[in-house]
Amino acid sequence: MVRLVLFLLSLAALTAGLSWLADRPGDIHIEWQGYAANLTVFRAVIGSAMVLGLTMLLWSIIRQLWHSPASIGGFLVRRRSKRGLDSLSS
């Protein structure tokens, strides 16, 4: 119950913060090597959050692939042990 209340409060705070940010006018102008980009602060925050989320997702996929040989090996050891104990008990 406490987790649900904390989740709802954090969701309400997030929506209030995003709506406050959307109501505030502001522009970001970036000029780099002859290219110019104009965007609002709200779009910059949303874009940064999306890049952060995609980076976290990619990192978790890479970490899962990196640890997969060890997890498969552990699974095979547990299965072999279970089969051995089952054969001894029968």
PyMOL Python script that loads the backbone (N, CA, C, O; Angstrom):
from pymol import cmd

cmd.read_pdbstr("""\
ATOM      1  N   MET A   1       0.819  -1.186   0.000  1.00  0.00           N
ATOM      2  CA  MET A   1       0.000   0.000   0.000  1.00  0.00           C
ATOM      3  C   MET A   1       0.866   1.253   0.000  1.00  0.00           C
ATOM      4  O   MET A   1       0.564   2.239  -0.673  1.00  0.00           O
ATOM      5  N   VAL A   2       1.950   1.191   0.772  1.00  0.00           N
ATOM      6  CA  VAL A   2       2.845   2.340   0.841  1.00  0.00           C
ATOM      7  C   VAL A   2       3.518   2.572  -0.511  1.00  0.00           C
ATOM      8  O   VAL A   2       3.693   3.714  -0.935  1.00  0.00           O
ATOM      9  N   ARG A   3       3.895   1.485  -1.185  1.00  0.00           N
ATOM     10  CA  ARG A   3       4.514   1.610  -2.504  1.00  0.00           C
ATOM     11  C   ARG A   3       3.564   2.251  -3.506  1.00  0.00           C
ATOM     12  O   ARG A   3       3.976   3.073  -4.324  1.00  0.00           O
ATOM     13  N   LEU A   4       2.305   1.875  -3.439  1.00  0.00           N
ATOM     14  CA  LEU A   4       1.319   2.442  -4.347  1.00  0.00           C
ATOM     15  C   LEU A   4       1.166   3.935  -4.110  1.00  0.00           C
ATOM     16  O   LEU A   4       1.124   4.712  -5.064  1.00  0.00           O
ATOM     17  N   VAL A   5       1.084   4.340  -2.862  1.00  0.00           N
ATOM     18  CA  VAL A   5       0.951   5.755  -2.537  1.00  0.00           C
ATOM     19  C   VAL A   5       2.193   6.525  -2.991  1.00  0.00           C
ATOM     20  O   VAL A   5       2.076   7.611  -3.558  1.00  0.00           O
ATOM     21  N   LEU A   6       3.381   5.964  -2.744  1.00  0.00           N
ATOM     22  CA  LEU A   6       4.607   6.626  -3.183  1.00  0.00           C
ATOM     23  C   LEU A   6       4.679   6.722  -4.700  1.00  0.00           C
ATOM     24  O   LEU A   6       5.125   7.737  -5.236  1.00  0.00           O
ATOM     25  N   PHE A   7       4.246   5.678  -5.396  1.00  0.00           N
ATOM     26  CA  PHE A   7       4.231   5.705  -6.849  1.00  0.00           C
ATOM     27  C   PHE A   7       3.287   6.783  -7.363  1.00  0.00           C
ATOM     28  O   PHE A   7       3.640   7.540  -8.266  1.00  0.00           O
ATOM     29  N   LEU A   8       2.091   6.855  -6.792  1.00  0.00           N
ATOM     30  CA  LEU A   8       1.122   7.859  -7.232  1.00  0.00           C
ATOM     31  C   LEU A   8       1.596   9.275  -6.920  1.00  0.00           C
ATOM     32  O   LEU A   8       1.392  10.186  -7.723  1.00  0.00           O
ATOM     33  N   LEU A   9       2.229   9.470  -5.757  1.00  0.00           N
ATOM     34  CA  LEU A   9       2.760  10.789  -5.429  1.00  0.00           C
ATOM     35  C   LEU A   9       3.892  11.190  -6.366  1.00  0.00           C
ATOM     36  O   LEU A   9       3.972  12.344  -6.788  1.00  0.00           O
ATOM     37  N   SER A  10       4.759  10.251  -6.691  1.00  0.00           N
ATOM     38  CA  SER A  10       5.852  10.571  -7.617  1.00  0.00           C
ATOM     39  C   SER A  10       5.323  10.831  -9.020  1.00  0.00           C
ATOM     40  O   SER A  10       5.847  11.693  -9.726  1.00  0.00           O
ATOM     41  N   LEU A  11       4.301  10.105  -9.431  1.00  0.00           N
ATOM     42  CA  LEU A  11       3.684  10.339 -10.729  1.00  0.00           C
ATOM     43  C   LEU A  11       3.014  11.708 -10.776  1.00  0.00           C
ATOM     44  O   LEU A  11       3.105  12.407 -11.785  1.00  0.00           O
ATOM     45  N   ALA A  12       2.344  12.094  -9.696  1.00  0.00           N
ATOM     46  CA  ALA A  12       1.718  13.413  -9.633  1.00  0.00           C
ATOM     47  C   ALA A  12       2.769  14.519  -9.663  1.00  0.00           C
ATOM     48  O   ALA A  12       2.577  15.539 -10.324  1.00  0.00           O
ATOM     49  N   ALA A  13       3.878  14.323  -8.954  1.00  0.00           N
ATOM     50  CA  ALA A  13       4.957  15.316  -8.955  1.00  0.00           C
ATOM     51  C   ALA A  13       5.573  15.435 -10.343  1.00  0.00           C
ATOM     52  O   ALA A  13       5.882  16.538 -10.793  1.00  0.00           O
ATOM     53  N   LEU A  14       5.754  14.307 -11.020  1.00  0.00           N
ATOM     54  CA  LEU A  14       6.321  14.327 -12.366  1.00  0.00           C
ATOM     55  C   LEU A  14       5.401  15.070 -13.338  1.00  0.00           C
ATOM     56  O   LEU A  14       5.870  15.890 -14.127  1.00  0.00           O
ATOM     57  N   THR A  15       4.111  14.793 -13.288  1.00  0.00           N
ATOM     58  CA  THR A  15       3.186  15.466 -14.196  1.00  0.00           C
ATOM     59  C   THR A  15       3.079  16.950 -13.876  1.00  0.00           C
ATOM     60  O   THR A  15       2.967  17.778 -14.779  1.00  0.00           O
ATOM     61  N   ALA A  16       3.114  17.285 -12.587  1.00  0.00           N
ATOM     62  CA  ALA A  16       3.072  18.705 -12.224  1.00  0.00           C
ATOM     63  C   ALA A  16       4.326  19.422 -12.711  1.00  0.00           C
ATOM     64  O   ALA A  16       4.250  20.546 -13.206  1.00  0.00           O
ATOM     65  N   GLY A  17       5.473  18.774 -12.569  1.00  0.00           N
ATOM     66  CA  GLY A  17       6.710  19.379 -13.037  1.00  0.00           C
ATOM     67  C   GLY A  17       6.746  19.540 -14.546  1.00  0.00           C
ATOM     68  O   GLY A  17       7.202  20.567 -15.050  1.00  0.00           O
ATOM     69  N   LEU A  18       6.272  18.541 -15.270  1.00  0.00           N
ATOM     70  CA  LEU A  18       6.255  18.642 -16.724  1.00  0.00           C
ATOM     71  C   LEU A  18       5.254  19.678 -17.213  1.00  0.00           C
ATOM     72  O   LEU A  18       5.523  20.384 -18.186  1.00  0.00           O
ATOM     73  N   SER A  19       4.115  19.780 -16.562  1.00  0.00           N
ATOM     74  CA  SER A  19       3.154  20.805 -16.976  1.00  0.00           C
ATOM     75  C   SER A  19       3.681  22.199 -16.650  1.00  0.00           C
ATOM     76  O   SER A  19       3.462  23.135 -17.418  1.00  0.00           O
ATOM     77  N   TRP A  20       4.369  22.349 -15.526  1.00  0.00           N
ATOM     78  CA  TRP A  20       4.979  23.636 -15.196  1.00  0.00           C
ATOM     79  C   TRP A  20       6.032  24.001 -16.236  1.00  0.00           C
ATOM     80  O   TRP A  20       6.115  25.153 -16.664  1.00  0.00           O
ATOM     81  N   LEU A  21       6.833  23.026 -16.638  1.00  0.00           N
ATOM     82  CA  LEU A  21       7.874  23.264 -17.624  1.00  0.00           C
ATOM     83  C   LEU A  21       7.282  23.581 -18.989  1.00  0.00           C
ATOM     84  O   LEU A  21       7.835  24.403 -19.719  1.00  0.00           O
ATOM     85  N   ALA A  22       6.176  22.952 -19.350  1.00  0.00           N
ATOM     86  CA  ALA A  22       5.541  23.205 -20.642  1.00  0.00           C
ATOM     87  C   ALA A  22       4.934  24.602 -20.700  1.00  0.00           C
ATOM     88  O   ALA A  22       4.858  25.190 -21.779  1.00  0.00           O
ATOM     89  N   ASP A  23       4.501  25.146 -19.563  1.00  0.00           N
ATOM     90  CA  ASP A  23       3.901  26.475 -19.537  1.00  0.00           C
ATOM     91  C   ASP A  23       4.926  27.596 -19.580  1.00  0.00           C
ATOM     92  O   ASP A  23       4.565  28.737 -19.870  1.00  0.00           O
ATOM     93  N   ARG A  24       6.179  27.312 -19.302  1.00  0.00           N
ATOM     94  CA  ARG A  24       7.219  28.342 -19.276  1.00  0.00           C
ATOM     95  C   ARG A  24       7.850  28.473 -20.647  1.00  0.00           C
ATOM     96  O   ARG A  24       8.387  27.503 -21.181  1.00  0.00           O
ATOM     97  N   PRO A  25       7.792  29.669 -21.224  1.00  0.00           N
ATOM     98  CA  PRO A  25       8.417  29.844 -22.528  1.00  0.00           C
ATOM     99  C   PRO A  25       9.942  29.909 -22.383  1.00  0.00           C
ATOM    100  O   PRO A  25      10.470  30.380 -21.376  1.00  0.00           O
ATOM    101  N   GLY A  26      10.607  29.440 -23.383  1.00  0.00           N
ATOM    102  CA  GLY A  26      12.057  29.496 -23.398  1.00  0.00           C
ATOM    103  C   GLY A  26      12.582  28.739 -24.598  1.00  0.00           C
ATOM    104  O   GLY A  26      12.016  27.726 -25.010  1.00  0.00           O
ATOM    105  N   ASP A  27      13.655  29.235 -25.145  1.00  0.00           N
ATOM    106  CA  ASP A  27      14.251  28.607 -26.314  1.00  0.00           C
ATOM    107  C   ASP A  27      15.707  28.302 -26.043  1.00  0.00           C
ATOM    108  O   ASP A  27      16.381  28.994 -25.279  1.00  0.00           O
ATOM    109  N   ILE A  28      16.171  27.259 -26.683  1.00  0.00           N
ATOM    110  CA  ILE A  28      17.584  26.920 -26.657  1.00  0.00           C
ATOM    111  C   ILE A  28      18.069  27.003 -28.096  1.00  0.00           C
ATOM    112  O   ILE A  28      17.497  26.386 -28.995  1.00  0.00           O
ATOM    113  N   HIS A  29      19.114  27.761 -28.300  1.00  0.00           N
ATOM    114  CA  HIS A  29      19.680  27.915 -29.634  1.00  0.00           C
ATOM    115  C   HIS A  29      21.080  27.330 -29.614  1.00  0.00           C
ATOM    116  O   HIS A  29      21.943  27.774 -28.857  1.00  0.00           O
ATOM    117  N   ILE A  30      21.296  26.324 -30.461  1.00  0.00           N
ATOM    118  CA  ILE A  30      22.596  25.664 -30.554  1.00  0.00           C
ATOM    119  C   ILE A  30      23.115  25.859 -31.968  1.00  0.00           C
ATOM    120  O   ILE A  30      22.430  25.549 -32.943  1.00  0.00           O
ATOM    121  N   GLU A  31      24.318  26.371 -32.067  1.00  0.00           N
ATOM    122  CA  GLU A  31      24.957  26.520 -33.367  1.00  0.00           C
ATOM    123  C   GLU A  31      26.306  25.829 -33.292  1.00  0.00           C
ATOM    124  O   GLU A  31      27.147  26.162 -32.456  1.00  0.00           O
ATOM    125  N   TRP A  32      26.502  24.855 -34.186  1.00  0.00           N
ATOM    126  CA  TRP A  32      27.714  24.053 -34.138  1.00  0.00           C
ATOM    127  C   TRP A  32      28.116  23.670 -35.551  1.00  0.00           C
ATOM    128  O   TRP A  32      27.334  23.043 -36.266  1.00  0.00           O
ATOM    129  N   GLN A  33      29.285  24.026 -35.951  1.00  0.00           N
ATOM    130  CA  GLN A  33      29.877  23.740 -37.245  1.00  0.00           C
ATOM    131  C   GLN A  33      28.945  24.103 -38.404  1.00  0.00           C
ATOM    132  O   GLN A  33      28.782  23.333 -39.350  1.00  0.00           O
ATOM    133  N   GLY A  34      28.355  25.255 -38.314  1.00  0.00           N
ATOM    134  CA  GLY A  34      27.504  25.740 -39.388  1.00  0.00           C
ATOM    135  C   GLY A  34      26.066  25.285 -39.320  1.00  0.00           C
ATOM    136  O   GLY A  34      25.247  25.742 -40.117  1.00  0.00           O
ATOM    137  N   TYR A  35      25.730  24.411 -38.409  1.00  0.00           N
ATOM    138  CA  TYR A  35      24.345  23.953 -38.245  1.00  0.00           C
ATOM    139  C   TYR A  35      23.713  24.696 -37.079  1.00  0.00           C
ATOM    140  O   TYR A  35      24.355  24.909 -36.050  1.00  0.00           O
ATOM    141  N   ALA A  36      22.477  25.083 -37.237  1.00  0.00           N
ATOM    142  CA  ALA A  36      21.757  25.780 -36.175  1.00  0.00           C
ATOM    143  C   ALA A  36      20.534  24.956 -35.780  1.00  0.00           C
ATOM    144  O   ALA A  36      19.818  24.434 -36.634  1.00  0.00           O
ATOM    145  N   ALA A  37      20.310  24.851 -34.490  1.00  0.00           N
ATOM    146  CA  ALA A  37      19.155  24.120 -33.973  1.00  0.00           C
ATOM    147  C   ALA A  37      18.458  24.995 -32.948  1.00  0.00           C
ATOM    148  O   ALA A  37      19.089  25.494 -32.016  1.00  0.00           O
ATOM    149  N   ASN A  38      17.175  25.179 -33.117  1.00  0.00           N
ATOM    150  CA  ASN A  38      16.342  25.910 -32.160  1.00  0.00           C
ATOM    151  C   ASN A  38      15.315  24.950 -31.599  1.00  0.00           C
ATOM    152  O   ASN A  38      14.604  24.285 -32.352  1.00  0.00           O
ATOM    153  N   LEU A  39      15.233  24.874 -30.285  1.00  0.00           N
ATOM    154  CA  LEU A  39      14.216  24.050 -29.661  1.00  0.00           C
ATOM    155  C   LEU A  39      13.827  24.650 -28.319  1.00  0.00           C
ATOM    156  O   LEU A  39      14.547  25.456 -27.730  1.00  0.00           O
ATOM    157  N   THR A  40      12.667  24.225 -27.868  1.00  0.00           N
ATOM    158  CA  THR A  40      12.182  24.735 -26.589  1.00  0.00           C
ATOM    159  C   THR A  40      12.831  23.953 -25.458  1.00  0.00           C
ATOM    160  O   THR A  40      13.383  22.872 -25.663  1.00  0.00           O
ATOM    161  N   VAL A  41      12.755  24.516 -24.276  1.00  0.00           N
ATOM    162  CA  VAL A  41      13.328  23.856 -23.100  1.00  0.00           C
ATOM    163  C   VAL A  41      12.580  22.556 -22.823  1.00  0.00           C
ATOM    164  O   VAL A  41      13.190  21.552 -22.454  1.00  0.00           O
ATOM    165  N   PHE A  42      11.272  22.571 -22.997  1.00  0.00           N
ATOM    166  CA  PHE A  42      10.469  21.368 -22.766  1.00  0.00           C
ATOM    167  C   PHE A  42      10.906  20.228 -23.684  1.00  0.00           C
ATOM    168  O   PHE A  42      11.063  19.093 -23.235  1.00  0.00           O
ATOM    169  N   ARG A  43      11.101  20.528 -24.964  1.00  0.00           N
ATOM    170  CA  ARG A  43      11.550  19.499 -25.900  1.00  0.00           C
ATOM    171  C   ARG A  43      12.956  19.010 -25.557  1.00  0.00           C
ATOM    172  O   ARG A  43      13.259  17.829 -25.724  1.00  0.00           O
ATOM    173  N   ALA A  44      13.800  19.895 -25.086  1.00  0.00           N
ATOM    174  CA  ALA A  44      15.157  19.492 -24.699  1.00  0.00           C
ATOM    175  C   ALA A  44      15.115  18.544 -23.505  1.00  0.00           C
ATOM    176  O   ALA A  44      15.851  17.558 -23.470  1.00  0.00           O
ATOM    177  N   VAL A  45      14.262  18.837 -22.532  1.00  0.00           N
ATOM    178  CA  VAL A  45      14.151  17.966 -21.351  1.00  0.00           C
ATOM    179  C   VAL A  45      13.577  16.610 -21.743  1.00  0.00           C
ATOM    180  O   VAL A  45      14.080  15.576 -21.305  1.00  0.00           O
ATOM    181  N   ILE A  46      12.539  16.607 -22.556  1.00  0.00           N
ATOM    182  CA  ILE A  46      11.932  15.349 -22.996  1.00  0.00           C
ATOM    183  C   ILE A  46      12.929  14.554 -23.841  1.00  0.00           C
ATOM    184  O   ILE A  46      13.034  13.338 -23.681  1.00  0.00           O
ATOM    185  N   GLY A  47      13.647  15.208 -24.721  1.00  0.00           N
ATOM    186  CA  GLY A  47      14.652  14.524 -25.532  1.00  0.00           C
ATOM    187  C   GLY A  47      15.770  13.954 -24.679  1.00  0.00           C
ATOM    188  O   GLY A  47      16.227  12.839 -24.928  1.00  0.00           O
ATOM    189  N   SER A  48      16.215  14.696 -23.681  1.00  0.00           N
ATOM    190  CA  SER A  48      17.259  14.192 -22.786  1.00  0.00           C
ATOM    191  C   SER A  48      16.764  12.983 -22.002  1.00  0.00           C
ATOM    192  O   SER A  48      17.505  12.019 -21.810  1.00  0.00           O
ATOM    193  N   ALA A  49      15.519  13.031 -21.551  1.00  0.00           N
ATOM    194  CA  ALA A  49      14.949  11.896 -20.820  1.00  0.00           C
ATOM    195  C   ALA A  49      14.842  10.670 -21.723  1.00  0.00           C
ATOM    196  O   ALA A  49      15.083   9.548 -21.277  1.00  0.00           O
ATOM    197  N   MET A  50      14.483  10.876 -22.980  1.00  0.00           N
ATOM    198  CA  MET A  50      14.384   9.748 -23.908  1.00  0.00           C
ATOM    199  C   MET A  50      15.761   9.152 -24.196  1.00  0.00           C
ATOM    200  O   MET A  50      15.914   7.932 -24.254  1.00  0.00           O
ATOM    201  N   VAL A  51      16.758  10.011 -24.375  1.00  0.00           N
ATOM    202  CA  VAL A  51      18.121   9.514 -24.606  1.00  0.00           C
ATOM    203  C   VAL A  51      18.610   8.754 -23.382  1.00  0.00           C
ATOM    204  O   VAL A  51      19.235   7.702 -23.520  1.00  0.00           O
ATOM    205  N   LEU A  52      18.339   9.264 -22.198  1.00  0.00           N
ATOM    206  CA  LEU A  52      18.734   8.578 -20.969  1.00  0.00           C
ATOM    207  C   LEU A  52      18.033   7.224 -20.845  1.00  0.00           C
ATOM    208  O   LEU A  52      18.667   6.234 -20.481  1.00  0.00           O
ATOM    209  N   GLY A  53      16.748   7.171 -21.141  1.00  0.00           N
ATOM    210  CA  GLY A  53      16.006   5.917 -21.078  1.00  0.00           C
ATOM    211  C   GLY A  53      16.508   4.896 -22.085  1.00  0.00           C
ATOM    212  O   GLY A  53      16.646   3.717 -21.757  1.00  0.00           O
ATOM    213  N   LEU A  54      16.783   5.336 -23.309  1.00  0.00           N
ATOM    214  CA  LEU A  54      17.308   4.412 -24.309  1.00  0.00           C
ATOM    215  C   LEU A  54      18.706   3.928 -23.944  1.00  0.00           C
ATOM    216  O   LEU A  54      19.048   2.772 -24.195  1.00  0.00           O
ATOM    217  N   THR A  55      19.516   4.803 -23.354  1.00  0.00           N
ATOM    218  CA  THR A  55      20.846   4.402 -22.908  1.00  0.00           C
ATOM    219  C   THR A  55      20.750   3.356 -21.811  1.00  0.00           C
ATOM    220  O   THR A  55      21.496   2.377 -21.825  1.00  0.00           O
ATOM    221  N   MET A  56      19.844   3.548 -20.861  1.00  0.00           N
ATOM    222  CA  MET A  56      19.666   2.570 -19.789  1.00  0.00           C
ATOM    223  C   MET A  56      19.176   1.234 -20.340  1.00  0.00           C
ATOM    224  O   MET A  56      19.623   0.178 -19.891  1.00  0.00           O
ATOM    225  N   LEU A  57      18.262   1.270 -21.308  1.00  0.00           N
ATOM    226  CA  LEU A  57      17.762   0.045 -21.924  1.00  0.00           C
ATOM    227  C   LEU A  57      18.881  -0.683 -22.658  1.00  0.00           C
ATOM    228  O   LEU A  57      19.024  -1.898 -22.520  1.00  0.00           O
ATOM    229  N   LEU A  58      19.671   0.043 -23.433  1.00  0.00           N
ATOM    230  CA  LEU A  58      20.782  -0.565 -24.156  1.00  0.00           C
ATOM    231  C   LEU A  58      21.807  -1.147 -23.199  1.00  0.00           C
ATOM    232  O   LEU A  58      22.339  -2.230 -23.440  1.00  0.00           O
ATOM    233  N   TRP A  59      22.089  -0.429 -22.107  1.00  0.00           N
ATOM    234  CA  TRP A  59      23.044  -0.923 -21.114  1.00  0.00           C
ATOM    235  C   TRP A  59      22.544  -2.221 -20.471  1.00  0.00           C
ATOM    236  O   TRP A  59      23.328  -3.147 -20.265  1.00  0.00           O
ATOM    237  N   SER A  60      21.261  -2.296 -20.156  1.00  0.00           N
ATOM    238  CA  SER A  60      20.743  -3.510 -19.528  1.00  0.00           C
ATOM    239  C   SER A  60      20.772  -4.683 -20.501  1.00  0.00           C
ATOM    240  O   SER A  60      21.021  -5.815 -20.084  1.00  0.00           O
ATOM    241  N   ILE A  61      20.526  -4.440 -21.784  1.00  0.00           N
ATOM    242  CA  ILE A  61      20.600  -5.518 -22.779  1.00  0.00           C
ATOM    243  C   ILE A  61      22.028  -6.011 -22.915  1.00  0.00           C
ATOM    244  O   ILE A  61      22.269  -7.218 -22.958  1.00  0.00           O
ATOM    245  N   ILE A  62      22.981  -5.086 -22.983  1.00  0.00           N
ATOM    246  CA  ILE A  62      24.388  -5.474 -23.099  1.00  0.00           C
ATOM    247  C   ILE A  62      24.840  -6.232 -21.854  1.00  0.00           C
ATOM    248  O   ILE A  62      25.554  -7.229 -21.958  1.00  0.00           O
ATOM    249  N   ARG A  63      24.423  -5.758 -20.671  1.00  0.00           N
ATOM    250  CA  ARG A  63      24.798  -6.435 -19.432  1.00  0.00           C
ATOM    251  C   ARG A  63      24.205  -7.836 -19.373  1.00  0.00           C
ATOM    252  O   ARG A  63      24.867  -8.770 -18.920  1.00  0.00           O
ATOM    253  N   GLN A  64      22.966  -7.991 -19.825  1.00  0.00           N
ATOM    254  CA  GLN A  64      22.326  -9.309 -19.846  1.00  0.00           C
ATOM    255  C   GLN A  64      23.066 -10.256 -20.781  1.00  0.00           C
ATOM    256  O   GLN A  64      23.288 -11.419 -20.445  1.00  0.00           O
ATOM    257  N   LEU A  65      23.446  -9.763 -21.949  1.00  0.00           N
ATOM    258  CA  LEU A  65      24.204 -10.600 -22.885  1.00  0.00           C
ATOM    259  C   LEU A  65      25.575 -10.955 -22.333  1.00  0.00           C
ATOM    260  O   LEU A  65      26.068 -12.060 -22.559  1.00  0.00           O
ATOM    261  N   TRP A  66      26.189 -10.034 -21.617  1.00  0.00           N
ATOM    262  CA  TRP A  66      27.520 -10.275 -21.056  1.00  0.00           C
ATOM    263  C   TRP A  66      27.474 -11.359 -19.980  1.00  0.00           C
ATOM    264  O   TRP A  66      28.387 -12.178 -19.882  1.00  0.00           O
ATOM    265  N   HIS A  67      26.416 -11.362 -19.178  1.00  0.00           N
ATOM    266  CA  HIS A  67      26.303 -12.323 -18.086  1.00  0.00           C
ATOM    267  C   HIS A  67      25.574 -13.608 -18.487  1.00  0.00           C
ATOM    268  O   HIS A  67      25.422 -14.503 -17.656  1.00  0.00           O
ATOM    269  N   SER A  68      25.128 -13.719 -19.721  1.00  0.00           N
ATOM    270  CA  SER A  68      24.359 -14.896 -20.117  1.00  0.00           C
ATOM    271  C   SER A  68      25.169 -16.195 -20.072  1.00  0.00           C
ATOM    272  O   SER A  68      24.604 -17.220 -19.690  1.00  0.00           O
ATOM    273  N   PRO A  69      26.455 -16.219 -20.437  1.00  0.00           N
ATOM    274  CA  PRO A  69      27.165 -17.500 -20.312  1.00  0.00           C
ATOM    275  C   PRO A  69      27.209 -18.010 -18.871  1.00  0.00           C
ATOM    276  O   PRO A  69      27.062 -19.210 -18.636  1.00  0.00           O
ATOM    277  N   ALA A  70      27.407 -17.122 -17.922  1.00  0.00           N
ATOM    278  CA  ALA A  70      27.443 -17.549 -16.521  1.00  0.00           C
ATOM    279  C   ALA A  70      26.073 -18.031 -16.059  1.00  0.00           C
ATOM    280  O   ALA A  70      25.989 -19.015 -15.325  1.00  0.00           O
ATOM    281  N   SER A  71      25.013 -17.372 -16.466  1.00  0.00           N
ATOM    282  CA  SER A  71      23.678 -17.803 -16.039  1.00  0.00           C
ATOM    283  C   SER A  71      23.300 -19.130 -16.694  1.00  0.00           C
ATOM    284  O   SER A  71      22.661 -19.971 -16.061  1.00  0.00           O
ATOM    285  N   ILE A  72      23.686 -19.322 -17.946  1.00  0.00           N
ATOM    286  CA  ILE A  72      23.413 -20.609 -18.602  1.00  0.00           C
ATOM    287  C   ILE A  72      24.213 -21.716 -17.928  1.00  0.00           C
ATOM    288  O   ILE A  72      23.697 -22.812 -17.711  1.00  0.00           O
ATOM    289  N   GLY A  73      25.469 -21.435 -17.595  1.00  0.00           N
ATOM    290  CA  GLY A  73      26.279 -22.423 -16.894  1.00  0.00           C
ATOM    291  C   GLY A  73      25.707 -22.777 -15.536  1.00  0.00           C
ATOM    292  O   GLY A  73      25.688 -23.947 -15.155  1.00  0.00           O
ATOM    293  N   GLY A  74      25.238 -21.777 -14.803  1.00  0.00           N
ATOM    294  CA  GLY A  74      24.612 -22.046 -13.509  1.00  0.00           C
ATOM    295  C   GLY A  74      23.353 -22.868 -13.642  1.00  0.00           C
ATOM    296  O   GLY A  74      23.087 -23.751 -12.826  1.00  0.00           O
ATOM    297  N   PHE A  75      22.570 -22.574 -14.682  1.00  0.00           N
ATOM    298  CA  PHE A  75      21.367 -23.361 -14.927  1.00  0.00           C
ATOM    299  C   PHE A  75      21.717 -24.814 -15.215  1.00  0.00           C
ATOM    300  O   PHE A  75      21.068 -25.725 -14.701  1.00  0.00           O
ATOM    301  N   LEU A  76      22.742 -25.034 -16.037  1.00  0.00           N
ATOM    302  CA  LEU A  76      23.131 -26.408 -16.373  1.00  0.00           C
ATOM    303  C   LEU A  76      23.656 -27.158 -15.152  1.00  0.00           C
ATOM    304  O   LEU A  76      23.384 -28.348 -14.992  1.00  0.00           O
ATOM    305  N   VAL A  77      24.404 -26.471 -14.293  1.00  0.00           N
ATOM    306  CA  VAL A  77      24.907 -27.114 -13.072  1.00  0.00           C
ATOM    307  C   VAL A  77      23.752 -27.484 -12.148  1.00  0.00           C
ATOM    308  O   VAL A  77      23.735 -28.585 -11.597  1.00  0.00           O
ATOM    309  N   ARG A  78      22.790 -26.584 -11.972  1.00  0.00           N
ATOM    310  CA  ARG A  78      21.633 -26.880 -11.115  1.00  0.00           C
ATOM    311  C   ARG A  78      20.803 -28.028 -11.681  1.00  0.00           C
ATOM    312  O   ARG A  78      20.318 -28.879 -10.935  1.00  0.00           O
ATOM    313  N   ARG A  79      20.641 -28.047 -13.007  1.00  0.00           N
ATOM    314  CA  ARG A  79      19.865 -29.120 -13.621  1.00  0.00           C
ATOM    315  C   ARG A  79      20.572 -30.464 -13.467  1.00  0.00           C
ATOM    316  O   ARG A  79      19.930 -31.475 -13.180  1.00  0.00           O
ATOM    317  N   ARG A  80      21.880 -30.479 -13.654  1.00  0.00           N
ATOM    318  CA  ARG A  80      22.649 -31.717 -13.498  1.00  0.00           C
ATOM    319  C   ARG A  80      22.583 -32.206 -12.052  1.00  0.00           C
ATOM    320  O   ARG A  80      22.449 -33.403 -11.798  1.00  0.00           O
ATOM    321  N   SER A  81      22.678 -31.278 -11.118  1.00  0.00           N
ATOM    322  CA  SER A  81      22.605 -31.645  -9.699  1.00  0.00           C
ATOM    323  C   SER A  81      21.226 -32.202  -9.355  1.00  0.00           C
ATOM    324  O   SER A  81      21.112 -33.193  -8.635  1.00  0.00           O
ATOM    325  N   LYS A  82      20.181 -31.558  -9.876  1.00  0.00           N
ATOM    326  CA  LYS A  82      18.820 -32.032  -9.610  1.00  0.00           C
ATOM    327  C   LYS A  82      18.612 -33.420 -10.208  1.00  0.00           C
ATOM    328  O   LYS A  82      18.010 -34.284  -9.569  1.00  0.00           O
ATOM    329  N   ARG A  83      19.098 -33.642 -11.416  1.00  0.00           N
ATOM    330  CA  ARG A  83      18.961 -34.956 -12.042  1.00  0.00           C
ATOM    331  C   ARG A  83      19.709 -36.015 -11.229  1.00  0.00           C
ATOM    332  O   ARG A  83      19.208 -37.125 -11.046  1.00  0.00           O
ATOM    333  N   GLY A  84      20.897 -35.679 -10.746  1.00  0.00           N
ATOM    334  CA  GLY A  84      21.659 -36.625  -9.940  1.00  0.00           C
ATOM    335  C   GLY A  84      20.943 -36.972  -8.648  1.00  0.00           C
ATOM    336  O   GLY A  84      20.883 -38.138  -8.257  1.00  0.00           O
ATOM    337  N   LEU A  85      20.395 -35.949  -7.980  1.00  0.00           N
ATOM    338  CA  LEU A  85      19.669 -36.209  -6.728  1.00  0.00           C
ATOM    339  C   LEU A  85      18.400 -37.006  -6.992  1.00  0.00           C
ATOM    340  O   LEU A  85      18.033 -37.876  -6.202  1.00  0.00           O
ATOM    341  N   ASP A  86      17.723 -36.707  -8.113  1.00  0.00           N
ATOM    342  CA  ASP A  86      16.515 -37.471  -8.461  1.00  0.00           C
ATOM    343  C   ASP A  86      16.848 -38.932  -8.750  1.00  0.00           C
ATOM    344  O   ASP A  86      16.104 -39.828  -8.352  1.00  0.00           O
ATOM    345  N   SER A  87      17.955 -39.174  -9.437  1.00  0.00           N
ATOM    346  CA  SER A  87      18.323 -40.558  -9.752  1.00  0.00           C
ATOM    347  C   SER A  87      18.763 -41.313  -8.496  1.00  0.00           C
ATOM    348  O   SER A  87      18.534 -42.517  -8.383  1.00  0.00           O
ATOM    349  N   LEU A  88      19.394 -40.606  -7.553  1.00  0.00           N
ATOM    350  CA  LEU A  88      19.776 -41.256  -6.307  1.00  0.00           C
ATOM    351  C   LEU A  88      18.566 -41.587  -5.438  1.00  0.00           C
ATOM    352  O   LEU A  88      18.559 -42.602  -4.741  1.00  0.00           O
ATOM    353  N   SER A  89      17.554 -40.743  -5.477  1.00  0.00           N
ATOM    354  CA  SER A  89      16.385 -40.961  -4.625  1.00  0.00           C
ATOM    355  C   SER A  89      15.441 -42.009  -5.202  1.00  0.00           C
ATOM    356  O   SER A  89      14.604 -42.546  -4.477  1.00  0.00           O
ATOM    357  N   SER A  90      15.558 -42.308  -6.485  1.00  0.00           N
ATOM    358  CA  SER A  90      14.627 -43.296  -7.058  1.00  0.00           C
ATOM    359  C   SER A  90      15.229 -44.655  -7.193  1.00  0.00           C
ATOM    360  O   SER A  90      14.565 -45.581  -7.658  1.00  0.00           O
TER     361      SER A  90
END
""", "prot")
cmd.dss("prot")
cmd.show_as("cartoon", "prot")
cmd.util.cbc("prot")
cmd.orient("prot")
